[in-house]
């Protein structure tokens, strides 16, 4: 019955809650007083613009920029002719001013490198301030030995420009590529273009062979030699325009020291002017004449000629003559015997002395020829040399290293010279008593030359300082890029340098953030 009752009962009507909910929403909306929801185009556009700005910024766009050189190599001439002075100062001072002005104007993003060239190229490293500071510490000197044309072609490429600062004097002339600035001006000049020392050592006499050249109008001048080595000496000269004069100045060396050769104005010539002073002076270092201890080591009384030669050397140079004391002697003369140890620095003149091992001998060898170029034998007549017997030096392998043949016979080598870094020694394969060498007129000169050769560079005069300038460097008539009778070389300005493009990625990111910020408040 309860079940039938429930089944027969009519269903209860369902309540519609949507109307109630809608009413509550309308009442809430009226209380908040907000506008109804709708699609807003401005917010959509701002969001789209922010999205587009982010996408474009990711592609790293850029704006503007100018093509051109990104690197600059400045080649500055530092040869001695750059020190020539004119009305506007020296060419070197002009070059430094031009470079300093250019470095202030060249954009900082351009990589600038400076190379100084004369006889070699030296790169200045550091920032621009450091480069200018090092330029102030540099002085022009030496001859222009670098091939400038080849150097410019090697350095220059599509992204690297080359700027040359020079006075126009040097190897190969002015480059036709790259930028060019020619400094300096033409002027007259007097120069010492050559100096050679003709030394008669071990004799005290020496000669200076000098070439003086006039690159200007007719001049009168004086060549002065000063220094305590040989006393003062002067010689007056008159040179026409473009003329050169070769002089030989005989001197006597009394002691070691320096000789200075200087070009000066003639007496009473107050109008004497010289464009370049670096080529007006030459300094020669003259070693003091040695007074060495000369030792003699001979096997028998037949070596009287050896003793006579040793006494002559000792008397000529004030040295002491001892017998067999090779350990404390500066120069050793041996005749016969054996010399097993040719230690470095040992100065020896040996006759028929066994060097190391091997005592084979050849009978009556004939002299075939001698070195006509080596200073030991040049100008000497050895054609009458006769030898009774000699050591059998078949080749140079059994002789000391660095051996050079002086005399050669039908049985092999008869004489050698062994040159070391600081000393030399001379060795003949035959004993002096077994030949007629001491009877020849060439013998005294040969002994004297062997003695002088043994001291090597220690006893030879030498030029001090930079090498002498050649005529092309001292001839200032072509300075400033011109040649006599022709117009000066026109300068070529610096190239157009590349400017960097403006990168827009950061700007676009800022715009995207701005769009999003505006959208939040719209």
Beta strands, then each sheet from edge to edge (+ up, - down):
strand 1: 62-63
strand 2: 71-77
strand 3: 85-86
strand 4: 89-90
strand 5: 111-117
strand 6: 121-124
strand 7: 160-166
strand 8: 179-182
strand 9: 189-199
strand 10: 205-215
strand 11: 219-226
strand 12: 233-239
strand 13: 244-252
strand 14: 257-265
strand 15: 281-286
strand 16: 293-298
strand 17: 320-323
strand 18: 331-335
strand 19: 338-339
strand 20: 348-351
strand 21: 354-355
strand 22: 361-363
strand 23: 367-370
strand 24: 389-391
strand 25: 403-409
strand 26: 412-419
strand 27: 424-428
strand 28: 462-464
strand 29: 502-503
sheet 1: 1+ 29-
sheet 2: 6+ 5- 2- 7- 8-
sheet 3: 3+ 4-
sheet 4: 9+ 10- 13+
sheet 5: 12+ 11- 14+ 15- 28+
sheet 6: 17+ 16+ 18+ 20+ 27+ 26- 25+ 23-
sheet 7: 19+ 21+
sheet 8: 22+ 24-
end
